Amino acid sequence: MRIGFPRALYYFDYYPFWAGFFHCLDIEVVTSPPTHRQIMDQGLKKASDETCLPLKLLAGHIQAFKDVDWIFLPRIVSVEADTYTCPKFLGIPESMLPAIPPGMSVLTVNLNWRKGKRQVLKDLEVLGEQLGKSKADIRKAFSQGLEWQQNYQDSMGAEWNFEESIREINRARKNSTESVQVPTLVRLKDRVLAKLPARTSKYTPESRIVDQKTTERLRIGLVGHSYLTHESYANLNLLKRLREKATVELVQNVNQEEVKRHLSGLRKKLFWSHSKQIYGAGKKFVADQKVDGIIYLTCFGCGTDSMVQELVSHKAREQHKPYMVVTLDEHSGEAGLVTRLEAFLDMVERRRAHEGYVSTYGECLDRNSNTV
Ligand code: SF4
């Protein structure tokens, strides 16, 4: 049995779970290819005009499947207590039905972690019945999915490369034997980190100016949904371009304790899981003296970002942190993005180099003083 898993939206957060889950059930998971022009065009034809770019891309990826038994479109209602996913997530799979190629079937399941792990397991058992799997099989697959997801999350760090971690999961899936059940992501992370050039000195407030002027790269916080920051076609290779010039901190790599700590000042709780992560991590970047500037990556039609972006920008203004918003849509042009990016990085770099500089040139303003 082959299940089509679109390389869009929840792929960027939860693919490890589903890869582990279906692998344990002996079901092959086929992902659509990385986004290209045709996928984007197909998505634009089938998705509603008012929806956001990631949903349009999802519609395009769905149409890229040729030879699968089912297209998997889970309805992810919530992933933790007290929050929901964005309303557009909740509308899947129905909102995607016009994009389903003729003759193909949709496989779906409701996932609502607000109702607890037991309920999630029950819902997965219903899915299992459809696939001809027993409850025991589903329980085992569920544990494996959680384990893979946990390993994936543990392996995330500031320098972590999403594509490498997914490659490693797929390698583990293909080469899996009885003794190799879990992707060796943590070991892979060590390998990736070992390849990175060592920093010349440890950060201390005193060493900061000398350090930065001579050796340290710029450090930029990239704030936005995982399916925008890692979607290199839609974001015109923004992450790669940034990494060529600066060390990039991603909101997905900020741990939950830090996020919670920075959410504490809000008068009202945020409803949406992604927005919580984005706001909490964004606020942490604002407060972090090691982060030189922040880029907020958003897209037209994103309801949650219309509020959260304002909140983060307000915090950045308060702290005089350099801040830029990049809004993507299907018409975004590469030249415009490159120009804005270079201008922003130049500005951050100049600011860092000259921030503490006070010119001694010129007349003394206080003429009555006997100091020079
Ligand atoms: S959070 Fe924004 S970008 Fe993501 S699915 Fe919802 S509206 Fe679209």
Boltz pocket constraint, residues with backbone or C-beta under 6 A from the ligand:
constraints:
  - pocket:
      binder: B
      contacts: [[A, 52], [A, 53], [A, 54], [A, 55], [A, 86], [A, 87], [A, 88], [A, 89], [A, 225], [A, 274], [A, 299], [A, 301], [A, 302], [A, 303], [A, 304], [A, 305]]
      max_distance: 6.0
